[in-house]
Amino acid sequence: MINARIAGIGHYLPERVVPNNELAPRMDVADTWIEERTGIRERRYALSGEETATTMGAAASRIAIERAGITPDDIDFIVFATMSADYLVPGCGVLLQRELGITHREVGALDIRNQCSGFLYALSVADKFVKTGTYRNVLVVGAERQSFNLDYSPRGRDVAVLFADGAGAVVLQPSDQPDRGILSTHLHADGTYAEELSIINPGSHGNYHFNRYKPQYLNAENEFVHPNDGPFEPPYLFTGVFNGFQVIKKAFEKFPAVIGEAIRANNLTLDAVDFFVLHQANGRILEFVQRNMNLPVGKLWNNIQRYGNTTSASVPIALSELWEAGKIRDGHVVCLSAFGSGFTWASALIRW
């Protein structure tokens, strides 16, 4: 089997910049409180009513497609990762197909729901399609519009200060060099902790019914996700759980483990990796991984201070920035890694 290579890459970030001092008064904290706990100074929010996961994903895709030297009509398959889809049903894959103007080709579209690990899961699926010769031009997208369902009150601040909006995309094609491209991907999950970082409602688990969507609950100020201290209570339309301690504890464990797995699988050493692109979950997690694995600061790309946690979009955005900055050269080895809800975690090793 031939390797799949990243032939084109791109990202999109909304124009609206939201600094900590804009959020802090609403959450009854100082803006320094946010940066000290998360490493975030500002983030991007989509323009309400204009930008969605699909439109942002399309903007990133067009850049990736152009850089791959092809047109949207050349795309054979779409894999779209998001936890903030435009609709409950259908997923964003078909919406992206329509946005790119390629519905006439009727190419397949697959939606991935693995939250922060979503892009790496999507990349792994796409990699197999290319490796087996099933498709030649696979578009892989990670996009999120999370700002619409956060609780910006003091109750929800632990969650709301983290998450933001954006999109990243890559085009995978067969590599003409056997030692280049995606060398391996590694996917893991542990459902024991599924509820520790979750959006419980709406759902079909029996505690929620769609007839509870009453008009008084469907106004903008009530469409939030917040840490849930007990059973669902109106007026919140969405209810979630965020056990920060458990999430960080597992992230500390799984990030180094899955990075090490990718290195060993390819008979390499950490020193052989030119750049590490990790999911931008929390600045403190990134700092821990860097110290724990003794990674040179210059090899760890970090943009969480400017963009916050963009979930499935964070790895492709960071990788796209790294490429645009001219840091990645032919032959460079890049390790991607992510950890998030589920819990799920993943890594990929790429030789450019």
GILIN-V85379 format. One record per residue. N is the residue number from 0. RES is the residue in three letters. OMEGA is omega in whole degrees, 0 to 359 (999 if undefined). D_FIRST is the distance of its C-alpha to the first C-alpha in Angstrom with 1 decimal. Layout:
# GILIN-V85379
n=N res=RES omega=OMEGA d_first=D_FIRST
n=N res=RES omega=OMEGA d_first=D_FIRST
This chain:
# GILIN-V85379
n=0 res=MET omega=177 d_first=0.0
n=1 res=ILE omega=177 d_first=3.8
n=2 res=ASN omega=171 d_first=6.6
n=3 res=ALA omega=179 d_first=9.4
n=4 res=ARG omega=174 d_first=12.8
n=5 res=ILE omega=183 d_first=16.3
n=6 res=ALA omega=179 d_first=17.7
n=7 res=GLY omega=183 d_first=21.1
n=8 res=ILE omega=179 d_first=23.1
n=9 res=GLY omega=176 d_first=26.6
n=10 res=HIS omega=179 d_first=29.2
n=11 res=TYR omega=176 d_first=32.6
n=12 res=LEU omega=178 d_first=35.6
n=13 res=PRO omega=181 d_first=38.9
n=14 res=GLU omega=186 d_first=41.9
n=15 res=ARG omega=178 d_first=44.1
n=16 res=VAL omega=181 d_first=44.3
n=17 res=VAL omega=179 d_first=45.9
n=18 res=PRO omega=181 d_first=47.3
n=19 res=ASN omega=184 d_first=48.4
n=20 res=ASN omega=174 d_first=52.0
n=21 res=GLU omega=181 d_first=51.5
n=22 res=LEU omega=189 d_first=50.2
n=23 res=ALA omega=181 d_first=52.4
n=24 res=PRO omega=181 d_first=55.7
n=25 res=ARG omega=184 d_first=54.4
n=26 res=MET omega=178 d_first=53.0
n=27 res=ASP omega=176 d_first=56.1
n=28 res=VAL omega=173 d_first=54.4
n=29 res=ALA omega=180 d_first=54.5
n=30 res=ASP omega=177 d_first=51.6
n=31 res=THR omega=178 d_first=51.3
n=32 res=TRP omega=181 d_first=50.7
n=33 res=ILE omega=183 d_first=47.5
n=34 res=GLU omega=181 d_first=46.2
n=35 res=GLU omega=184 d_first=47.2
n=36 res=ARG omega=187 d_first=45.3
n=37 res=THR omega=187 d_first=42.1
n=38 res=GLY omega=183 d_first=41.9
n=39 res=ILE omega=176 d_first=42.0
n=40 res=ARG omega=180 d_first=44.6
n=41 res=GLU omega=179 d_first=43.6
n=42 res=ARG omega=179 d_first=41.0
n=43 res=ARG omega=175 d_first=40.3
n=44 res=TYR omega=178 d_first=41.4
n=45 res=ALA omega=176 d_first=40.6
n=46 res=LEU omega=184 d_first=43.5
n=47 res=SER omega=177 d_first=45.0
n=48 res=GLY omega=182 d_first=44.7
n=49 res=GLU omega=186 d_first=42.5
n=50 res=GLU omega=178 d_first=39.2
n=51 res=THR omega=175 d_first=36.9
n=52 res=ALA omega=181 d_first=33.4
n=53 res=THR omega=183 d_first=32.3
n=54 res=THR omega=177 d_first=34.3
n=55 res=MET omega=176 d_first=33.2
n=56 res=GLY omega=179 d_first=29.6
n=57 res=ALA omega=179 d_first=30.1
n=58 res=ALA omega=178 d_first=31.7
n=59 res=ALA omega=182 d_first=28.8
n=60 res=SER omega=181 d_first=26.3
n=61 res=ARG omega=178 d_first=28.3
n=62 res=ILE omega=181 d_first=28.1
n=63 res=ALA omega=180 d_first=24.4
n=64 res=ILE omega=179 d_first=23.9
n=65 res=GLU omega=181 d_first=26.4
n=66 res=ARG omega=177 d_first=24.8
n=67 res=ALA omega=179 d_first=21.5
n=68 res=GLY omega=179 d_first=23.5
n=69 res=ILE omega=176 d_first=23.2
n=70 res=THR omega=177 d_first=25.6
n=71 res=PRO omega=180 d_first=25.7
n=72 res=ASP omega=179 d_first=25.4
n=73 res=ASP omega=182 d_first=21.8
n=74 res=ILE omega=181 d_first=20.7
n=75 res=ASP omega=185 d_first=18.6
n=76 res=PHE omega=180 d_first=18.9
n=77 res=ILE omega=171 d_first=21.0
n=78 res=VAL omega=187 d_first=20.7
n=79 res=PHE omega=179 d_first=24.2
n=80 res=ALA omega=175 d_first=25.3
n=81 res=THR omega=169 d_first=29.1
n=82 res=MET omega=182 d_first=31.9
n=83 res=SER omega=183 d_first=34.5
n=84 res=ALA omega=179 d_first=33.6
n=85 res=ASP omega=181 d_first=36.1
n=86 res=TYR omega=172 d_first=37.0
n=87 res=LEU omega=175 d_first=36.9
n=88 res=VAL omega=0 d_first=35.4
n=89 res=PRO omega=178 d_first=33.3
n=90 res=GLY omega=186 d_first=30.7
n=91 res=CYS omega=183 d_first=30.0
n=92 res=GLY omega=180 d_first=26.8
n=93 res=VAL omega=178 d_first=28.9
n=94 res=LEU omega=177 d_first=31.5
n=95 res=LEU omega=176 d_first=29.1
n=96 res=GLN omega=179 d_first=28.0
n=97 res=ARG omega=181 d_first=31.7
n=98 res=GLU omega=181 d_first=32.5
n=99 res=LEU omega=177 d_first=30.0
n=100 res=GLY omega=182 d_first=31.6
n=101 res=ILE omega=178 d_first=28.6
n=102 res=THR omega=181 d_first=30.0
n=103 res=HIS omega=181 d_first=30.4
n=104 res=ARG omega=176 d_first=26.6
n=105 res=GLU omega=178 d_first=26.5
n=106 res=VAL omega=181 d_first=23.0
n=107 res=GLY omega=179 d_first=22.2
n=108 res=ALA omega=184 d_first=23.3
n=109 res=LEU omega=178 d_first=22.6
n=110 res=ASP omega=181 d_first=25.0
n=111 res=ILE omega=178 d_first=24.3
n=112 res=ARG omega=176 d_first=27.4
n=113 res=ASN omega=172 d_first=26.7
n=114 res=GLN omega=186 d_first=29.3
n=115 res=CYS omega=178 d_first=28.8
n=116 res=SER omega=189 d_first=25.3
n=117 res=GLY omega=182 d_first=24.5
n=118 res=PHE omega=181 d_first=22.6
n=119 res=LEU omega=173 d_first=20.2
n=120 res=TYR omega=179 d_first=19.7
n=121 res=ALA omega=179 d_first=19.1
n=122 res=LEU omega=181 d_first=16.7
n=123 res=SER omega=178 d_first=14.6
n=124 res=VAL omega=180 d_first=14.8
n=125 res=ALA omega=179 d_first=13.9
n=126 res=ASP omega=181 d_first=10.9
n=127 res=LYS omega=177 d_first=9.5
n=128 res=PHE omega=180 d_first=10.7
n=129 res=VAL omega=181 d_first=8.9
n=130 res=LYS omega=183 d_first=5.4
n=131 res=THR omega=179 d_first=6.2
n=132 res=GLY omega=181 d_first=8.1
n=133 res=THR omega=179 d_first=11.3
n=134 res=TYR omega=180 d_first=12.9
n=135 res=ARG omega=181 d_first=13.1
n=136 res=ASN omega=182 d_first=16.0
n=137 res=VAL omega=179 d_first=16.4
n=138 res=LEU omega=181 d_first=19.7
n=139 res=VAL omega=187 d_first=20.1
n=140 res=VAL omega=168 d_first=23.8
n=141 res=GLY omega=184 d_first=26.0
n=142 res=ALA omega=181 d_first=29.7
n=143 res=GLU omega=165 d_first=32.9
n=144 res=ARG omega=187 d_first=36.6
n=145 res=GLN omega=187 d_first=38.2
n=146 res=SER omega=184 d_first=41.6
n=147 res=PHE omega=186 d_first=43.1
n=148 res=ASN omega=176 d_first=43.1
n=149 res=LEU omega=178 d_first=44.3
n=150 res=ASP omega=185 d_first=47.7
n=151 res=TYR omega=176 d_first=49.4
n=152 res=SER omega=177 d_first=52.4
n=153 res=PRO omega=181 d_first=53.1
n=154 res=ARG omega=185 d_first=51.8
n=155 res=GLY omega=190 d_first=48.3
n=156 res=ARG omega=181 d_first=48.1
n=157 res=ASP omega=179 d_first=45.7
n=158 res=VAL omega=189 d_first=43.0
n=159 res=ALA omega=182 d_first=44.2
n=160 res=VAL omega=186 d_first=44.2
n=161 res=LEU omega=198 d_first=40.4
n=162 res=PHE omega=185 d_first=38.6
n=163 res=ALA omega=190 d_first=38.2
n=164 res=ASP omega=176 d_first=36.4
n=165 res=GLY omega=182 d_first=33.7
n=166 res=ALA omega=174 d_first=30.2
n=167 res=GLY omega=183 d_first=26.9
n=168 res=ALA omega=173 d_first=23.9
n=169 res=VAL omega=171 d_first=20.6
n=170 res=VAL omega=176 d_first=18.5
n=171 res=LEU omega=176 d_first=14.7
n=172 res=GLN omega=175 d_first=12.9
n=173 res=PRO omega=177 d_first=9.7
n=174 res=SER omega=177 d_first=10.4
n=175 res=ASP omega=177 d_first=11.6
n=176 res=GLN omega=188 d_first=11.7
n=177 res=PRO omega=182 d_first=9.0
n=178 res=ASP omega=180 d_first=11.6
n=179 res=ARG omega=178 d_first=12.5
n=180 res=GLY omega=180 d_first=12.1
n=181 res=ILE omega=183 d_first=11.9
n=182 res=LEU omega=179 d_first=11.5
n=183 res=SER omega=172 d_first=12.5
n=184 res=THR omega=186 d_first=14.8
n=185 res=HIS omega=187 d_first=17.7
n=186 res=LEU omega=180 d_first=19.9
n=187 res=HIS omega=176 d_first=23.4
n=188 res=ALA omega=174 d_first=26.6
n=189 res=ASP omega=183 d_first=30.1
n=190 res=GLY omega=177 d_first=32.2
n=191 res=THR omega=187 d_first=35.3
n=192 res=TYR omega=187 d_first=36.1
n=193 res=ALA omega=184 d_first=35.2
n=194 res=GLU omega=182 d_first=38.8
n=195 res=GLU omega=176 d_first=39.2
n=196 res=LEU omega=192 d_first=37.6
n=197 res=SER omega=167 d_first=37.8
n=198 res=ILE omega=189 d_first=39.4
n=199 res=ILE omega=182 d_first=41.3
n=200 res=ASN omega=4 d_first=43.0
n=201 res=PRO omega=180 d_first=42.6
n=202 res=GLY omega=184 d_first=40.8
n=203 res=SER omega=185 d_first=41.2
n=204 res=HIS omega=174 d_first=42.1
n=205 res=GLY omega=182 d_first=45.7
n=206 res=ASN omega=185 d_first=47.5
n=207 res=TYR omega=178 d_first=47.1
n=208 res=HIS omega=184 d_first=47.8
n=209 res=PHE omega=177 d_first=47.4
n=210 res=ASN omega=176 d_first=51.1
n=211 res=ARG omega=173 d_first=51.6
n=212 res=TYR omega=180 d_first=50.5
n=213 res=LYS omega=185 d_first=54.0
n=214 res=PRO omega=183 d_first=55.0
n=215 res=GLN omega=179 d_first=56.5
n=216 res=TYR omega=188 d_first=53.1
n=217 res=LEU omega=175 d_first=51.1
n=218 res=ASN omega=190 d_first=52.5
n=219 res=ALA omega=186 d_first=50.4
n=220 res=GLU omega=182 d_first=52.0
n=221 res=ASN omega=183 d_first=51.0
n=222 res=GLU omega=186 d_first=47.3
n=223 res=PHE omega=164 d_first=46.2
n=224 res=VAL omega=180 d_first=44.0
n=225 res=HIS omega=175 d_first=45.9
n=226 res=PRO omega=185 d_first=46.0
n=227 res=ASN omega=182 d_first=47.5
n=228 res=ASP omega=181 d_first=50.3
n=229 res=GLY omega=181 d_first=50.9
n=230 res=PRO omega=181 d_first=50.7
n=231 res=PHE omega=176 d_first=50.1
n=232 res=GLU omega=172 d_first=53.2
n=233 res=PRO omega=15 d_first=53.9
n=234 res=PRO omega=185 d_first=53.9
n=235 res=TYR omega=180 d_first=50.3
n=236 res=LEU omega=178 d_first=47.9
n=237 res=PHE omega=174 d_first=44.8
n=238 res=THR omega=183 d_first=45.1
n=239 res=GLY omega=178 d_first=42.7
n=240 res=VAL omega=179 d_first=42.6
n=241 res=PHE omega=177 d_first=41.7
n=242 res=ASN omega=187 d_first=42.2
n=243 res=GLY omega=182 d_first=41.7
n=244 res=PHE omega=182 d_first=42.4
n=245 res=GLN omega=179 d_first=39.8
n=246 res=VAL omega=182 d_first=37.1
n=247 res=ILE omega=179 d_first=37.8
n=248 res=LYS omega=181 d_first=38.1
n=249 res=LYS omega=178 d_first=34.6
n=250 res=ALA omega=178 d_first=33.1
n=251 res=PHE omega=183 d_first=34.6
n=252 res=GLU omega=191 d_first=32.9
n=253 res=LYS omega=178 d_first=29.4
n=254 res=PHE omega=180 d_first=28.6
n=255 res=PRO omega=183 d_first=28.8
n=256 res=ALA omega=185 d_first=27.1
n=257 res=VAL omega=173 d_first=23.9
n=258 res=ILE omega=178 d_first=23.8
n=259 res=GLY omega=179 d_first=24.3
n=260 res=GLU omega=180 d_first=21.5
n=261 res=ALA omega=180 d_first=19.0
n=262 res=ILE omega=182 d_first=20.6
n=263 res=ARG omega=182 d_first=20.6
n=264 res=ALA omega=182 d_first=17.0
n=265 res=ASN omega=177 d_first=16.1
n=266 res=ASN omega=178 d_first=19.1
n=267 res=LEU omega=174 d_first=21.0
n=268 res=THR omega=177 d_first=24.5
n=269 res=LEU omega=181 d_first=26.1
n=270 res=ASP omega=181 d_first=27.5
n=271 res=ALA omega=180 d_first=24.2
n=272 res=VAL omega=182 d_first=23.6
n=273 res=ASP omega=179 d_first=25.3
n=274 res=PHE omega=174 d_first=25.9
n=275 res=PHE omega=178 d_first=25.9
n=276 res=VAL omega=183 d_first=26.0
n=277 res=LEU omega=171 d_first=27.5
n=278 res=HIS omega=183 d_first=28.7
n=279 res=GLN omega=185 d_first=32.2
n=280 res=ALA omega=185 d_first=34.0
n=281 res=ASN omega=182 d_first=37.1
n=282 res=GLY omega=182 d_first=38.2
n=283 res=ARG omega=176 d_first=39.6
n=284 res=ILE omega=180 d_first=36.3
n=285 res=LEU omega=179 d_first=34.6
n=286 res=GLU omega=180 d_first=37.4
n=287 res=PHE omega=181 d_first=37.1
n=288 res=VAL omega=180 d_first=33.4
n=289 res=GLN omega=180 d_first=34.1
n=290 res=ARG omega=185 d_first=37.1
n=291 res=ASN omega=182 d_first=35.6
n=292 res=MET omega=179 d_first=32.5
n=293 res=ASN omega=180 d_first=34.5
n=294 res=LEU omega=176 d_first=32.3
n=295 res=PRO omega=182 d_first=33.9
n=296 res=VAL omega=182 d_first=35.3
n=297 res=GLY omega=180 d_first=33.9
n=298 res=LYS omega=184 d_first=30.3
n=299 res=LEU omega=181 d_first=30.8
n=300 res=TRP omega=186 d_first=30.8
n=301 res=ASN omega=176 d_first=33.6
n=302 res=ASN omega=183 d_first=35.0
n=303 res=ILE omega=181 d_first=36.4
n=304 res=GLN omega=182 d_first=39.9
n=305 res=ARG omega=188 d_first=39.6
n=306 res=TYR omega=183 d_first=37.5
n=307 res=GLY omega=182 d_first=37.8
n=308 res=ASN omega=181 d_first=35.3
n=309 res=THR omega=173 d_first=33.3
n=310 res=THR omega=185 d_first=31.2
n=311 res=SER omega=182 d_first=27.8
n=312 res=ALA omega=191 d_first=28.5
n=313 res=SER omega=180 d_first=29.3
n=314 res=VAL omega=179 d_first=26.0
n=315 res=PRO omega=175 d_first=24.9
n=316 res=ILE omega=181 d_first=28.5
n=317 res=ALA omega=180 d_first=28.6
n=318 res=LEU omega=178 d_first=25.3
n=319 res=SER omega=178 d_first=26.5
n=320 res=GLU omega=180 d_first=29.8
n=321 res=LEU omega=179 d_first=28.3
n=322 res=TRP omega=180 d_first=26.5
n=323 res=GLU omega=180 d_first=29.6
n=324 res=ALA omega=179 d_first=31.7
n=325 res=GLY omega=182 d_first=29.8
n=326 res=LYS omega=183 d_first=28.9
n=327 res=ILE omega=178 d_first=25.1
n=328 res=ARG omega=179 d_first=24.3
n=329 res=ASP omega=179 d_first=21.4
n=330 res=GLY omega=179 d_first=19.9
n=331 res=HIS omega=176 d_first=21.5
n=332 res=VAL omega=182 d_first=20.0
n=333 res=VAL omega=178 d_first=21.0
n=334 res=CYS omega=177 d_first=21.2
n=335 res=LEU omega=180 d_first=21.9
n=336 res=SER omega=180 d_first=23.8
n=337 res=ALA omega=177 d_first=26.0
n=338 res=PHE omega=179 d_first=28.5
n=339 res=GLY omega=186 d_first=30.6
n=340 res=SER omega=176 d_first=32.3
n=341 res=GLY omega=341 d_first=31.3
n=342 res=PHE omega=172 d_first=31.0
n=343 res=THR omega=176 d_first=27.3
n=344 res=TRP omega=187 d_first=25.5
n=345 res=ALA omega=174 d_first=22.0
n=346 res=SER omega=176 d_first=20.4
n=347 res=ALA omega=177 d_first=17.4
n=348 res=LEU omega=186 d_first=16.7
n=349 res=ILE omega=170 d_first=15.8
n=350 res=ARG omega=187 d_first=16.1
n=351 res=TRP omega=999 d_first=17.7
